[in-house]
């Protein structure tokens, strides 16, 4: 007779369909508890005169929040306000979708001062990720709901 552990073998060969099953399963579980996610992508790019992408922002809105996954600018266009414009466009889109807040993360060597200048507040820091540095987590109030850190009861 197979033990409980043997009846559910762990497999690291994961197909796109397998990944979709995990994502859909978790989404369904969460939506049962907190309502529809209304998950929609946010994809913005800036192009140069030749049509080449020189900057972009990737993320999504869900559960009333903008989640910025990636904000990138080519070295040649940094310091010209393009990052601020991309973030403002994403925030405007999020507000149009009814979002009340935005959140993102940045490594220590990246853009924490940039985000803080635009109204983002650090609500957490992961020390040692990556090794020898840290990752900061920031949020910003877009509408009436405040962006605050709630500490667990200990």
N, C-alpha and C positions, 0 to 999 in steps of 0.2 A: 504494500500500500504506500502511495506517495505521501510524503509529509506535506504539511501546509505550505512550506517554503518551496517545495518542488512543483506544486501545482500552478505556480505563477512564476515561471522563469523570467529573469531579467535579460533583456536583449538590447545591445547597443546599435543594432542595425535598424534605423528608424527611417521609414519612407516619408514622403510628403503627406501621404494619407494618414500615416500613424501620427505625425505631428499635428495634423488638422484635428484628429480625434481627441488628442490631449487638450488642445486649445479650446475646442468646442465643448468638451466635457467640463472644463474649468469655468468657461463662460456661462454655461447653463447653470452650474452650481451657484456661481456668484449672483447671477440674475435672479435666481429663486430667493436669494436673501436680501438683495439691495436694489432690485429693479433693473429695467432694461439699460444696457450700457450705452446705446446709441453711438457705438464705436465707428468713427469716420476718420479717414486719413487726412493729414495735413501735409501737402507736398508743394514746396515753393522753390523756385530756382531763379537766379539772376544770370543773364547771358551777356557776353561782350558783343561788340559790333559784328563779329563773325558768327554769332550764334552759339559759341562754346559756353558751357556752364562754368561760371567763375565763383559761384556761391550757391548755397542751398540750405534749406531747413526741412527736416523730415520729422514727422510726429503723428499724433492723432488726438482727437477729442473723444472722451468717453466719461460717463458718469458726471458730466458737468465740469470737466477739467480739460485743459490743454496740457498734453504731455509732449515735451520737446525731446525727441530721441537724438537728433543730430543737427548741429548748426556748424557749417563749414564755410570758410572763405579762402580762396586762393591767396597766397602771399601778396600778389600784385595788387589786390583790391582791398587789403586790410587798411584800417584807419581812415576810410572814406565815408563812413556812416552806413555802409551797406548791411552790415550785421544788424544794426539797430533797425533799419528799414524792414529787413526780413522778419525779425522778431515782432515788430509792431504789426506787420501784415498778418502774421500767425495769430497774434493776440486779438486783432480786430475780427478775424474769421471766427475765432473761438467765442468771442462775445456775441457775434451774430448767431452762433449755434447755441447760445444760452449758457455758456460756461461762466463760472464765477471765479476760477483760479487757474494758475498755470504752474507747472513744476518741471524741473530739469535737473541734470547733474553735470558736473564738470570736474575734470582732474585738476589738481593743484597747479600744474604748469599751463593750464588753459585760460579760462576767461572769467574767473570769479569776480574780479573788480568790474569787468564789463557788465555782467548781469546785475551786480549790486547798484551800479550807476543807473540802471534802467528800472530800479525798484524791486528787484528780487532780494529775498532774505534767506540766509542760510538756516536750514532747520535740522541739518544733520551732517556729520562728517564721518567717513569710514577711513580710519587710520590704517596704513599699511596696504592700501589698494590703489594702484599697484605697489609692490614691495618698495619701501623706502620713500613713499609719497602718500597722498591721500586723495579721496574723491569727496567733493562737496555736493550736497543736495540742497536745492534752492526752490522757493516758491514765491508767487506774487498774487496778490488779490487783484482780480480783474473787475469784479463787481462788488456787490454788497457783502459777500461772505468773507470773513477775515482769514488770512493765511497764518495759522498758529500751530505750534507744536503741542501735541497732547501727550504727556508722559504717562506711562502705565502706572497703575496703583501698585505699590510694592509692599 
